[in-house]
Amino acid sequence: MKHSFWRSLIAILAGNAIYFGVQQWLPPKAQHQPFQIDWGLAVDFWICLFCWGLLGRIR
């Protein structure tokens, strides 16, 4: 149980760091606007999901 918590936390932090690092180069629709549900959240989610899967492959 502890392992999955840490894996998820690292994936979320790494995914958000990657997303907000490259956000300025993304198309306007893929950029998140604060306090709105938009495509930027979906892009951020997929990056976090990719990081989560990558961490599972590394272990």
Backbone atoms as SQL, in Angstrom:
CREATE TABLE atoms (id INTEGER PRIMARY KEY, chain TEXT, resi INTEGER, resn TEXT, atom TEXT, x REAL, y REAL, z REAL);
INSERT INTO atoms VALUES
  (1, 'A', 1, 'MET', 'N', 0.828, -1.192, 0.000),
  (2, 'A', 1, 'MET', 'CA', 0.000, 0.000, 0.000),
  (3, 'A', 1, 'MET', 'C', 0.875, 1.260, 0.000),
  (4, 'A', 2, 'LYS', 'N', 1.922, 1.273, 0.829),
  (5, 'A', 2, 'LYS', 'CA', 2.790, 2.446, 0.878),
  (6, 'A', 2, 'LYS', 'C', 3.472, 2.685, -0.459),
  (7, 'A', 3, 'HIS', 'N', 3.860, 1.584, -1.114),
  (8, 'A', 3, 'HIS', 'CA', 4.575, 1.710, -2.375),
  (9, 'A', 3, 'HIS', 'C', 3.702, 2.384, -3.433),
  (10, 'A', 4, 'SER', 'N', 2.427, 2.007, -3.515),
  (11, 'A', 4, 'SER', 'CA', 1.561, 2.606, -4.537),
  (12, 'A', 4, 'SER', 'C', 1.301, 4.081, -4.233),
  (13, 'A', 5, 'PHE', 'N', 1.240, 4.445, -2.951),
  (14, 'A', 5, 'PHE', 'CA', 1.063, 5.862, -2.598),
  (15, 'A', 5, 'PHE', 'C', 2.256, 6.675, -3.078),
  (16, 'A', 6, 'TRP', 'N', 3.465, 6.210, -2.806),
  (17, 'A', 6, 'TRP', 'CA', 4.659, 6.948, -3.204),
  (18, 'A', 6, 'TRP', 'C', 4.816, 6.987, -4.710),
  (19, 'A', 7, 'ARG', 'N', 4.480, 5.877, -5.366),
  (20, 'A', 7, 'ARG', 'CA', 4.538, 5.835, -6.835),
  (21, 'A', 7, 'ARG', 'C', 3.570, 6.855, -7.429),
  (22, 'A', 8, 'SER', 'N', 2.358, 6.916, -6.885),
  (23, 'A', 8, 'SER', 'CA', 1.362, 7.870, -7.373),
  (24, 'A', 8, 'SER', 'C', 1.784, 9.307, -7.096),
  (25, 'A', 9, 'LEU', 'N', 2.296, 9.558, -5.907),
  (26, 'A', 9, 'LEU', 'CA', 2.725, 10.914, -5.558),
  (27, 'A', 9, 'LEU', 'C', 3.865, 11.383, -6.460),
  (28, 'A', 10, 'ILE', 'N', 4.841, 10.532, -6.681),
  (29, 'A', 10, 'ILE', 'CA', 5.970, 10.892, -7.551),
  (30, 'A', 10, 'ILE', 'C', 5.487, 11.116, -8.978),
  (31, 'A', 11, 'ALA', 'N', 4.564, 10.283, -9.447),
  (32, 'A', 11, 'ALA', 'CA', 4.033, 10.442, -10.803),
  (33, 'A', 11, 'ALA', 'C', 3.288, 11.761, -10.954),
  (34, 'A', 12, 'ILE', 'N', 2.502, 12.133, -9.970),
  (35, 'A', 12, 'ILE', 'CA', 1.757, 13.392, -10.034),
  (36, 'A', 12, 'ILE', 'C', 2.698, 14.585, -9.997),
  (37, 'A', 13, 'LEU', 'N', 3.662, 14.553, -9.098),
  (38, 'A', 13, 'LEU', 'CA', 4.604, 15.677, -9.000),
  (39, 'A', 13, 'LEU', 'C', 5.456, 15.807, -10.257),
  (40, 'A', 14, 'ALA', 'N', 5.943, 14.682, -10.764),
  (41, 'A', 14, 'ALA', 'CA', 6.765, 14.714, -11.976),
  (42, 'A', 14, 'ALA', 'C', 5.925, 15.126, -13.183),
  (43, 'A', 15, 'GLY', 'N', 4.720, 14.590, -13.296),
  (44, 'A', 15, 'GLY', 'CA', 3.849, 14.933, -14.409),
  (45, 'A', 15, 'GLY', 'C', 3.482, 16.402, -14.430),
  (46, 'A', 16, 'ASN', 'N', 3.159, 16.943, -13.259),
  (47, 'A', 16, 'ASN', 'CA', 2.826, 18.368, -13.187),
  (48, 'A', 16, 'ASN', 'C', 4.046, 19.236, -13.475),
  (49, 'A', 17, 'ALA', 'N', 5.206, 18.824, -13.013),
  (50, 'A', 17, 'ALA', 'CA', 6.432, 19.587, -13.302),
  (51, 'A', 17, 'ALA', 'C', 6.708, 19.594, -14.804),
  (52, 'A', 18, 'ILE', 'N', 6.540, 18.453, -15.445),
  (53, 'A', 18, 'ILE', 'CA', 6.745, 18.384, -16.899),
  (54, 'A', 18, 'ILE', 'C', 5.719, 19.251, -17.608),
  (55, 'A', 19, 'TYR', 'N', 4.445, 19.110, -17.227),
  (56, 'A', 19, 'TYR', 'CA', 3.380, 19.862, -17.907),
  (57, 'A', 19, 'TYR', 'C', 3.592, 21.372, -17.766),
  (58, 'A', 20, 'PHE', 'N', 3.821, 21.841, -16.560),
  (59, 'A', 20, 'PHE', 'CA', 3.976, 23.285, -16.371),
  (60, 'A', 20, 'PHE', 'C', 5.302, 23.795, -16.925),
  (61, 'A', 21, 'GLY', 'N', 6.254, 22.899, -17.129),
  (62, 'A', 21, 'GLY', 'CA', 7.505, 23.283, -17.777),
  (63, 'A', 21, 'GLY', 'C', 7.360, 23.486, -19.274),
  (64, 'A', 22, 'VAL', 'N', 6.469, 22.725, -19.901),
  (65, 'A', 22, 'VAL', 'CA', 6.295, 22.824, -21.359),
  (66, 'A', 22, 'VAL', 'C', 5.003, 23.530, -21.756),
  (67, 'A', 23, 'GLN', 'N', 4.226, 23.963, -20.798),
  (68, 'A', 23, 'GLN', 'CA', 2.916, 24.549, -21.074),
  (69, 'A', 23, 'GLN', 'C', 2.992, 25.743, -22.028),
  (70, 'A', 24, 'GLN', 'N', 4.004, 26.552, -21.912),
  (71, 'A', 24, 'GLN', 'CA', 4.084, 27.750, -22.743),
  (72, 'A', 24, 'GLN', 'C', 4.265, 27.424, -24.222),
  (73, 'A', 25, 'TRP', 'N', 4.755, 26.224, -24.538),
  (74, 'A', 25, 'TRP', 'CA', 4.963, 25.830, -25.936),
  (75, 'A', 25, 'TRP', 'C', 3.801, 25.020, -26.499),
  (76, 'A', 26, 'LEU', 'N', 2.824, 24.710, -25.674),
  (77, 'A', 26, 'LEU', 'CA', 1.669, 23.942, -26.130),
  (78, 'A', 26, 'LEU', 'C', 0.684, 24.854, -26.864),
  (79, 'A', 27, 'PRO', 'N', -0.161, 24.275, -27.722),
  (80, 'A', 27, 'PRO', 'CA', -1.198, 25.087, -28.370),
  (81, 'A', 27, 'PRO', 'C', -2.120, 25.705, -27.316),
  (82, 'A', 28, 'PRO', 'N', -2.750, 26.827, -27.613),
  (83, 'A', 28, 'PRO', 'CA', -3.599, 27.501, -26.609),
  (84, 'A', 28, 'PRO', 'C', -4.682, 26.604, -26.009),
  (85, 'A', 29, 'LYS', 'N', -5.261, 25.706, -26.785),
  (86, 'A', 29, 'LYS', 'CA', -6.303, 24.824, -26.232),
  (87, 'A', 29, 'LYS', 'C', -5.748, 23.841, -25.211),
  (88, 'A', 30, 'ALA', 'N', -4.463, 23.523, -25.296),
  (89, 'A', 30, 'ALA', 'CA', -3.848, 22.559, -24.376),
  (90, 'A', 30, 'ALA', 'C', -3.262, 23.237, -23.144),
  (91, 'A', 31, 'GLN', 'N', -3.370, 24.553, -23.059),
  (92, 'A', 31, 'GLN', 'CA', -2.873, 25.284, -21.891),
  (93, 'A', 31, 'GLN', 'C', -4.001, 25.432, -20.876),
  (94, 'A', 32, 'HIS', 'N', -3.694, 25.097, -19.641),
  (95, 'A', 32, 'HIS', 'CA', -4.708, 25.149, -18.586),
  (96, 'A', 32, 'HIS', 'C', -4.972, 26.586, -18.151),
  (97, 'A', 33, 'GLN', 'N', -6.252, 26.887, -17.998),
  (98, 'A', 33, 'GLN', 'CA', -6.680, 28.171, -17.462),
  (99, 'A', 33, 'GLN', 'C', -7.137, 27.948, -16.021),
  (100, 'A', 34, 'PRO', 'N', -6.649, 28.743, -15.077),
  (101, 'A', 34, 'PRO', 'CA', -7.006, 28.520, -13.665),
  (102, 'A', 34, 'PRO', 'C', -8.521, 28.531, -13.432),
  (103, 'A', 35, 'PHE', 'N', -8.965, 27.670, -12.551),
  (104, 'A', 35, 'PHE', 'CA', -10.357, 27.563, -12.108),
  (105, 'A', 35, 'PHE', 'C', -11.315, 27.194, -13.234),
  (106, 'A', 36, 'GLN', 'N', -10.837, 26.462, -14.237),
  (107, 'A', 36, 'GLN', 'CA', -11.689, 26.001, -15.322),
  (108, 'A', 36, 'GLN', 'C', -11.379, 24.542, -15.627),
  (109, 'A', 37, 'ILE', 'N', -12.381, 23.843, -16.116),
  (110, 'A', 37, 'ILE', 'CA', -12.180, 22.485, -16.605),
  (111, 'A', 37, 'ILE', 'C', -11.948, 22.632, -18.105),
  (112, 'A', 38, 'ASP', 'N', -10.765, 22.270, -18.554),
  (113, 'A', 38, 'ASP', 'CA', -10.412, 22.485, -19.958),
  (114, 'A', 38, 'ASP', 'C', -9.505, 21.360, -20.440),
  (115, 'A', 39, 'TRP', 'N', -9.062, 21.462, -21.698),
  (116, 'A', 39, 'TRP', 'CA', -8.215, 20.434, -22.282),
  (117, 'A', 39, 'TRP', 'C', -6.835, 20.394, -21.628),
  (118, 'A', 40, 'GLY', 'N', -6.408, 21.485, -21.021),
  (119, 'A', 40, 'GLY', 'CA', -5.130, 21.494, -20.325),
  (120, 'A', 40, 'GLY', 'C', -5.093, 20.483, -19.190),
  (121, 'A', 41, 'LEU', 'N', -6.222, 20.324, -18.506),
  (122, 'A', 41, 'LEU', 'CA', -6.294, 19.319, -17.437),
  (123, 'A', 41, 'LEU', 'C', -6.161, 17.907, -18.004),
  (124, 'A', 42, 'ALA', 'N', -6.752, 17.684, -19.172),
  (125, 'A', 42, 'ALA', 'CA', -6.646, 16.357, -19.796),
  (126, 'A', 42, 'ALA', 'C', -5.202, 16.069, -20.213),
  (127, 'A', 43, 'VAL', 'N', -4.533, 17.071, -20.760),
  (128, 'A', 43, 'VAL', 'CA', -3.132, 16.889, -21.153),
  (129, 'A', 43, 'VAL', 'C', -2.282, 16.612, -19.915),
  (130, 'A', 44, 'ASP', 'N', -2.511, 17.361, -18.850),
  (131, 'A', 44, 'ASP', 'CA', -1.780, 17.157, -17.597),
  (132, 'A', 44, 'ASP', 'C', -2.041, 15.756, -17.048),
  (133, 'A', 45, 'PHE', 'N', -3.286, 15.310, -17.100),
  (134, 'A', 45, 'PHE', 'CA', -3.634, 13.974, -16.625),
  (135, 'A', 45, 'PHE', 'C', -2.876, 12.900, -17.397),
  (136, 'A', 46, 'TRP', 'N', -2.824, 13.022, -18.722),
  (137, 'A', 46, 'TRP', 'CA', -2.146, 12.017, -19.532),
  (138, 'A', 46, 'TRP', 'C', -0.650, 12.000, -19.293),
  (139, 'A', 47, 'ILE', 'N', -0.063, 13.153, -19.032),
  (140, 'A', 47, 'ILE', 'CA', 1.369, 13.185, -18.709),
  (141, 'A', 47, 'ILE', 'C', 1.614, 12.500, -17.369),
  (142, 'A', 48, 'CYS', 'N', 0.756, 12.757, -16.389),
  (143, 'A', 48, 'CYS', 'CA', 0.893, 12.098, -15.083),
  (144, 'A', 48, 'CYS', 'C', 0.685, 10.590, -15.222),
  (145, 'A', 49, 'LEU', 'N', -0.279, 10.187, -16.035),
  (146, 'A', 49, 'LEU', 'CA', -0.526, 8.771, -16.258),
  (147, 'A', 49, 'LEU', 'C', 0.673, 8.107, -16.934),
  (148, 'A', 50, 'PHE', 'N', 1.282, 8.784, -17.878),
  (149, 'A', 50, 'PHE', 'CA', 2.489, 8.276, -18.531),
  (150, 'A', 50, 'PHE', 'C', 3.616, 8.097, -17.513),
  (151, 'A', 51, 'CYS', 'N', 3.800, 9.085, -16.640),
  (152, 'A', 51, 'CYS', 'CA', 4.834, 8.986, -15.590),
  (153, 'A', 51, 'CYS', 'C', 4.553, 7.825, -14.654),
  (154, 'A', 52, 'TRP', 'N', 3.280, 7.626, -14.307),
  (155, 'A', 52, 'TRP', 'CA', 2.904, 6.529, -13.423),
  (156, 'A', 52, 'TRP', 'C', 3.243, 5.184, -14.075),
  (157, 'A', 53, 'GLY', 'N', 2.922, 5.041, -15.349),
  (158, 'A', 53, 'GLY', 'CA', 3.249, 3.806, -16.058),
  (159, 'A', 53, 'GLY', 'C', 4.747, 3.603, -16.198),
  (160, 'A', 54, 'LEU', 'N', 5.462, 4.683, -16.438),
  (161, 'A', 54, 'LEU', 'CA', 6.920, 4.609, -16.569),
  (162, 'A', 54, 'LEU', 'C', 7.549, 4.166, -15.246),
  (163, 'A', 55, 'LEU', 'N', 7.070, 4.678, -14.153),
  (164, 'A', 55, 'LEU', 'CA', 7.588, 4.264, -12.845),
  (165, 'A', 55, 'LEU', 'C', 7.303, 2.784, -12.589),
  (166, 'A', 56, 'GLY', 'N', 6.166, 2.294, -13.042),
  (167, 'A', 56, 'GLY', 'CA', 5.852, 0.875, -12.890),
  (168, 'A', 56, 'GLY', 'C', 6.766, -0.007, -13.719),
  (169, 'A', 57, 'ARG', 'N', 7.156, 0.475, -14.887),
  (170, 'A', 57, 'ARG', 'CA', 8.079, -0.282, -15.754),
  (171, 'A', 57, 'ARG', 'C', 9.492, -0.289, -15.187),
  (172, 'A', 58, 'ILE', 'N', 9.886, 0.780, -14.555),
  (173, 'A', 58, 'ILE', 'CA', 11.243, 0.880, -13.991),
  (174, 'A', 58, 'ILE', 'C', 11.405, -0.108, -12.846),
  (175, 'A', 59, 'ARG', 'N', 10.381, -0.243, -12.026),
  (176, 'A', 59, 'ARG', 'CA', 10.469, -1.137, -10.864),
  (177, 'A', 59, 'ARG', 'C', 10.439, -2.532, -11.259);
